[in-house]
Amino acid sequence: MKGRVCVENSVEESGKGVEEMFMPCQSTLPHALLKYNVRCLLLEESVSMSTLIPTPYPDVNAVFRTLLSNVQAILGNQFIGLYLYGSLASGDFEPQRSDIDFVVVTAGEIPDERLPTLEAMHIRLNASGSKWATKIEGTYIPQSALRRYNPTDPPRPYVNEGRFYLGSHGSDWIIQRHILREQGVVVAGPVPQDLIDPVLPNELRRAVLGILQEWWLPTLHNPARLSGSGYPAYAILTMCRALYTLQYGSIVSKPVAARWAQMALGEQWAALIEWAIAWSPDAPLDNLNETLDFIRYALERSQSCETSVDEG
């Protein structure tokens, strides 16, 4: 579909003019963009009407309508697309534990003078009172840099639960690109397959090996990284998904990988994995040693994959 499609604001839903509230403090935009009841979006041909309601969660959709309108207003012609990925895209979203992952694709690098305006908008969104606004995590990346991972790329804007900063894309972004390309939900813009090259199975395996060495090996020597209430469960499920990717060269959701691991890894780890699957915020944290043992097991098992990946 190509043309102008009208998207209602969330004023009636929230009782506030949220799009107006989140506009930059020192905006030089025309008055017509600051005061409106309906915003019309010029959509690419590949975008369907369903993308205007990208998730089954009305409150999440309201946050992304606000984010979309403000990002478009701030970036102007530099805006290319807004996408959701992660659990919301894969269908494994769990309101009690999942984050909301997004990517904004831009035409070229965002000028330094625009970064404070973006930061102010995200701070206001985080303080809006929506619990979903506090759980968004995402990044801004130029279209040319999105196509393939390059570890020498400069730092890019990141948002993590209200914090706005410049950060480098690590080797995990090989995996994130794959997920975005194959499962990403278009909020606005062209389909991700037009923006990202295919990621090969051994590229995914190498990325997993890099993440295990760069992040999870140091965790064995610094268990304080697992001190947060949800981190042991997150670590266990992440190890399951890492081992699945090393085995099959593909990415599945954490719950799917966990069920596979319960069958493939034997009875030794089945109960620990089940605890991670069923984790809730009030779950007792009495299995730190078992979690560390499972991370150690995954690291040891991954070593047998390194030679075959290098040869491939």
Backbone torsions as a table, in degrees:
resi	resn	phi	psi	omega
1	MET	NA	134.5	179.2
2	LYS	-130.9	136.4	179.5
3	GLY	142.1	-165.9	-177.0
4	ARG	-98.6	126.1	-178.3
5	VAL	-121.9	129.8	-176.6
6	CYS	-89.7	134.3	-179.9
7	VAL	-121.9	122.5	-178.9
8	GLU	-68.5	144.2	171.9
9	ASN	-69.9	168.9	178.6
10	SER	-98.1	23.4	-179.0
11	VAL	-60.0	-47.2	-177.2
12	GLU	-67.5	-32.7	-177.5
13	GLU	-70.8	-37.9	-172.5
14	SER	-99.1	-17.9	-175.0
15	GLY	84.8	-0.7	-179.3
16	LYS	-132.9	156.0	173.4
17	GLY	-82.7	76.4	-169.3
18	VAL	-64.8	-38.4	-179.9
19	GLU	-62.0	-40.4	178.5
20	GLU	-67.7	-40.0	-177.6
21	MET	-62.1	-32.8	-175.2
22	PHE	-93.2	5.5	177.0
23	MET	-65.3	151.4	179.1
24	PRO	-56.2	147.8	-178.8
25	CYS	-63.4	-43.1	-176.5
26	GLN	-111.9	70.8	-176.0
27	SER	-87.6	139.5	172.5
28	THR	-105.4	14.0	-178.9
29	LEU	-73.1	153.6	176.6
30	PRO	-58.0	151.1	-178.2
31	HIS	-58.0	-32.0	-178.0
32	ALA	-63.8	-25.2	178.9
33	LEU	-84.3	-15.8	-178.7
34	LEU	-92.2	-26.4	-178.0
35	LYS	-123.9	108.4	179.5
36	TYR	-159.5	160.0	174.3
37	ASN	-109.5	-22.4	178.9
38	VAL	-136.0	132.6	175.8
39	ARG	-108.6	131.7	178.4
40	CYS	-102.8	128.2	-177.0
41	LEU	-107.3	134.3	173.4
42	LEU	-88.9	108.6	-172.5
43	LEU	-100.5	151.6	175.3
44	GLU	-71.2	161.6	-176.1
45	GLU	-60.4	-30.5	-173.9
46	SER	-82.5	-5.8	-175.4
47	VAL	-90.3	130.6	-179.0
48	SER	-100.4	166.6	179.3
49	MET	-60.0	-29.9	-176.9
50	SER	-64.8	-23.5	-178.5
51	THR	-71.0	-14.6	177.5
52	LEU	-75.9	-13.4	170.6
53	ILE	-125.3	78.0	-166.1
54	PRO	-72.8	-18.2	-177.9
55	THR	-134.5	166.4	176.5
56	PRO	-79.1	5.0	-173.7
57	TYR	-110.8	106.8	-176.3
58	PRO	-55.9	-39.8	-179.0
59	ASP	-67.7	-35.9	175.8
60	VAL	-66.4	-42.6	178.9
61	ASN	-61.0	-38.4	178.8
62	ALA	-62.1	-41.1	177.9
63	VAL	-61.8	-41.9	-176.8
64	PHE	-77.4	-25.4	171.3
65	ARG	-64.9	-41.7	178.3
66	THR	-65.3	-46.2	179.7
67	LEU	-60.7	-45.8	-178.4
68	LEU	-60.1	-49.0	-176.5
69	SER	-63.2	-38.3	-179.2
70	ASN	-74.3	-40.2	177.6
71	VAL	-63.0	-42.7	178.5
72	GLN	-63.2	-39.7	-180.0
73	ALA	-66.2	-39.2	-177.9
74	ILE	-74.8	-43.3	-174.7
75	LEU	-86.1	-24.2	-179.6
76	GLY	59.8	-131.3	-178.0
77	ASN	-67.5	-10.2	178.6
78	GLN	-78.8	-14.1	179.5
79	PHE	-74.8	130.5	175.8
80	ILE	-112.6	-45.2	-177.4
81	GLY	-167.4	158.0	174.0
82	LEU	-127.1	130.9	-173.2
83	TYR	-135.5	147.7	170.6
84	LEU	-106.6	144.9	173.6
85	TYR	-145.3	-168.5	-177.4
86	GLY	78.5	-149.5	-171.7
87	SER	-66.4	-29.7	177.9
88	LEU	-65.7	-32.2	-179.8
89	ALA	-82.5	-34.1	-175.5
90	SER	-83.9	-12.8	-178.5
91	GLY	89.5	9.3	-178.7
92	ASP	-106.9	21.4	-178.3
93	PHE	-65.5	130.8	177.2
94	GLU	-123.7	111.5	-172.5
95	PRO	-54.0	-31.6	-177.0
96	GLN	-75.8	-21.2	-170.8
97	ARG	-134.8	-12.8	-173.3
98	SER	-87.7	147.5	169.3
99	ASP	-91.2	171.8	177.7
100	ILE	-115.1	110.2	-173.0
101	ASP	-98.8	133.6	179.3
102	PHE	-140.0	159.6	173.5
103	VAL	-135.3	133.2	170.1
104	VAL	-108.2	124.4	179.6
105	VAL	-99.8	134.1	-174.9
106	THR	-123.7	159.8	172.8
107	ALA	-88.6	95.7	-177.8
108	GLY	83.7	175.2	179.6
109	GLU	-69.4	144.0	176.8
110	ILE	-73.3	126.6	179.3
111	PRO	-58.9	144.9	-178.5
112	ASP	-55.7	-35.6	-175.9
113	GLU	-70.0	-14.5	177.6
114	ARG	-89.8	-16.2	-175.1
115	LEU	-62.7	-42.1	177.7
116	PRO	-60.8	-34.1	178.6
117	THR	-68.0	-41.7	175.9
118	LEU	-62.3	-44.1	-179.9
119	GLU	-60.8	-44.5	-179.9
120	ALA	-61.7	-39.3	178.8
121	MET	-63.4	-43.8	-179.4
122	HIS	-68.1	-35.0	176.8
123	ILE	-62.6	-42.4	180.0
124	ARG	-68.5	-39.8	177.9
125	LEU	-62.2	-41.9	179.8
126	ASN	-64.2	-30.9	-177.6
127	ALA	-93.9	11.2	-173.2
128	SER	-74.2	-14.7	-177.5
129	GLY	99.7	-9.1	176.5
130	SER	-82.2	127.3	178.9
131	LYS	-65.6	-27.2	180.0
132	TRP	-73.8	-31.1	178.3
133	ALA	-63.7	-28.0	179.8
134	THR	-82.1	-6.8	-175.7
135	LYS	-110.9	7.2	-179.2
136	ILE	-79.4	139.5	175.4
137	GLU	-132.8	133.9	-178.9
138	GLY	-170.9	-176.4	-177.4
139	THR	-148.6	160.9	174.3
140	TYR	-112.7	131.2	-175.5
141	ILE	-145.3	138.3	177.7
142	PRO	-66.3	149.9	-179.4
143	GLN	-57.2	-40.7	-178.0
144	SER	-65.9	-32.6	-178.8
145	ALA	-81.8	-20.3	-178.2
146	LEU	-73.5	-26.8	-170.4
147	ARG	-59.7	-45.0	178.6
148	ARG	-141.5	148.8	-179.9
149	TYR	-72.0	133.4	176.5
150	ASN	-134.1	110.1	-175.8
151	PRO	-65.4	-13.3	-179.6
152	THR	-92.3	2.2	178.9
153	ASP	-60.8	149.8	178.8
154	PRO	-71.3	164.8	176.5
155	PRO	-60.6	147.8	-177.9
156	ARG	-127.2	159.7	179.5
157	PRO	-62.2	133.2	176.2
158	TYR	-123.7	151.7	170.8
159	VAL	-129.7	129.0	179.3
160	ASN	-140.5	99.6	176.6
161	GLU	50.7	49.2	175.0
162	GLY	97.9	-17.7	179.9
163	ARG	-91.3	128.7	179.7
164	PHE	-112.3	126.5	-176.2
165	TYR	-158.4	169.4	174.6
166	LEU	-98.6	129.4	-178.3
167	GLY	-144.5	157.0	178.8
168	SER	-86.1	148.5	174.7
169	HIS	-84.2	114.7	179.1
170	GLY	-79.6	-174.5	-178.2
171	SER	-64.9	-16.6	175.7
172	ASP	-63.6	-18.4	-179.6
173	TRP	-75.4	-11.7	167.0
174	ILE	-63.8	-44.5	179.3
175	ILE	-69.4	-43.2	-178.9
176	GLN	-61.9	-37.9	177.0
177	ARG	-61.9	-42.5	179.2
178	HIS	-61.3	-46.8	-179.1
179	ILE	-63.0	-43.4	-179.8
180	LEU	-63.6	-41.0	-178.4
181	ARG	-67.4	-42.4	-172.0
182	GLU	-90.8	-26.6	-173.7
183	GLN	-127.6	-6.2	-172.7
184	GLY	-58.2	143.5	177.5
185	VAL	-99.8	126.3	179.9
186	VAL	-82.5	116.9	169.7
187	VAL	-86.3	-42.1	173.8
188	ALA	-159.2	139.9	177.3
189	GLY	119.3	-179.5	178.7
190	PRO	-71.5	162.8	179.4
191	VAL	-65.3	145.8	-175.9
192	PRO	-59.8	-30.1	-179.5
193	GLN	-60.9	-23.5	177.3
194	ASP	-79.1	-14.0	-173.5
195	LEU	-109.5	-20.0	-171.1
196	ILE	-127.8	131.9	175.2
197	ASP	-70.7	152.3	175.5
198	PRO	-58.0	143.8	177.1
199	VAL	-103.9	122.2	-174.1
200	LEU	-77.5	155.7	-178.1
201	PRO	-54.2	-44.2	-179.2
202	ASN	-71.1	-24.1	172.4
203	GLU	-66.3	-39.2	176.4
204	LEU	-65.6	-41.7	179.1
205	ARG	-62.8	-44.2	179.1
206	ARG	-62.9	-38.0	178.1
207	ALA	-63.2	-43.0	178.6
208	VAL	-62.5	-44.8	178.3
209	LEU	-59.7	-40.0	178.3
210	GLY	-64.3	-42.9	-179.9
211	ILE	-64.9	-41.6	179.5
212	LEU	-60.6	-41.1	-179.0
213	GLN	-77.4	-39.3	-174.0
214	GLU	-76.9	-33.7	-173.5
215	TRP	-114.0	-49.2	-169.6
216	TRP	-83.0	-30.7	174.1
217	LEU	-61.2	-46.9	176.0
218	PRO	-61.4	-25.6	178.9
219	THR	-63.5	-31.2	177.7
220	LEU	-62.5	-30.1	-179.5
221	HIS	-94.8	-8.1	179.2
222	ASN	-139.9	73.1	-176.2
223	PRO	-62.8	-11.4	178.6
224	ALA	-60.2	-20.7	176.8
225	ARG	-61.5	-21.7	-178.4
226	LEU	-98.7	16.7	-172.2
227	SER	-76.3	-20.7	179.0
228	GLY	-66.2	155.7	-172.7
229	SER	-61.0	-36.7	-176.6
230	GLY	-98.6	-1.2	-172.4
231	TYR	-71.1	-39.2	176.6
232	PRO	-59.0	-44.6	178.2
233	ALA	-63.1	-41.9	177.5
234	TYR	-59.7	-43.6	-179.5
235	ALA	-62.7	-44.5	-178.7
236	ILE	-62.0	-47.3	-179.1
237	LEU	-67.4	-33.8	177.2
238	THR	-66.6	-38.7	176.5
239	MET	-63.7	-38.3	177.5
240	CYS	-61.0	-45.2	-178.0
241	ARG	-69.6	-36.1	177.2
242	ALA	-61.8	-45.3	-179.5
243	LEU	-66.9	-35.8	176.7
244	TYR	-63.3	-44.7	-179.5
245	THR	-65.1	-40.3	177.1
246	LEU	-63.1	-33.6	-179.3
247	GLN	-74.2	-44.6	-168.4
248	TYR	-114.7	-10.9	-179.4
249	GLY	69.3	27.7	178.7
250	SER	-141.4	168.0	-177.7
251	ILE	-113.5	130.1	171.6
252	VAL	-125.9	171.3	179.2
253	SER	-67.9	161.0	178.3
254	LYS	-59.2	-46.0	178.7
255	PRO	-60.0	-41.3	178.8
256	VAL	-64.1	-45.0	178.9
257	ALA	-63.4	-36.2	-179.8
258	ALA	-65.5	-42.1	178.5
259	ARG	-65.6	-38.3	175.3
260	TRP	-62.0	-45.2	-176.7
261	ALA	-63.9	-36.6	178.3
262	GLN	-59.3	-35.9	179.7
263	MET	-83.9	-37.9	-172.0
264	ALA	-83.2	-29.5	-172.7
265	LEU	-96.0	-7.6	174.8
266	GLY	94.3	172.5	-173.9
267	GLU	-65.0	-23.7	-177.0
268	GLN	-55.0	-37.5	-174.2
269	TRP	-108.8	-2.1	-171.6
270	ALA	-60.9	-44.3	-177.1
271	ALA	-68.1	-40.1	179.4
272	LEU	-63.7	-42.7	179.1
273	ILE	-65.8	-39.9	177.7
274	GLU	-61.4	-40.0	176.8
275	TRP	-59.7	-42.4	-179.5
276	ALA	-66.6	-39.4	178.6
277	ILE	-61.7	-41.1	-174.7
278	ALA	-92.3	6.7	-174.3
279	TRP	-55.5	142.2	172.2
280	SER	-137.0	161.5	-175.3
281	PRO	-57.8	-23.5	180.0
282	ASP	-95.0	9.7	179.9
283	ALA	-69.9	139.6	178.6
284	PRO	-68.0	145.1	179.7
285	LEU	-102.0	76.6	-176.8
286	ASP	-121.0	20.2	-177.3
287	ASN	-129.6	32.6	-179.2
288	LEU	-61.0	-43.1	-179.4
289	ASN	-63.4	-40.2	178.4
290	GLU	-66.1	-36.6	177.5
291	THR	-64.2	-43.8	177.6
292	LEU	-63.1	-39.0	177.4
293	ASP	-62.0	-38.1	-179.4
294	PHE	-70.2	-38.4	175.0
295	ILE	-62.0	-43.2	179.0
296	ARG	-62.2	-42.5	178.1
297	TYR	-61.2	-44.6	-179.9
298	ALA	-63.3	-40.5	178.3
299	LEU	-63.6	-43.1	179.7
300	GLU	-65.7	-41.6	-179.9
301	ARG	-66.7	-33.8	-178.9
302	SER	-66.3	-25.7	-178.1
303	GLN	-62.6	-30.2	179.9
304	SER	-71.4	-14.9	-179.3
305	CYS	-90.4	-19.4	-171.8
306	GLU	-61.3	-43.5	-177.5
307	THR	-64.0	-46.1	-178.4
308	SER	-66.7	-34.8	178.0
309	VAL	-67.5	-42.8	179.3
310	ASP	-63.5	-39.3	179.7
311	GLU	-69.7	-29.5	-179.0
312	GLY	-75.7	NA	NA
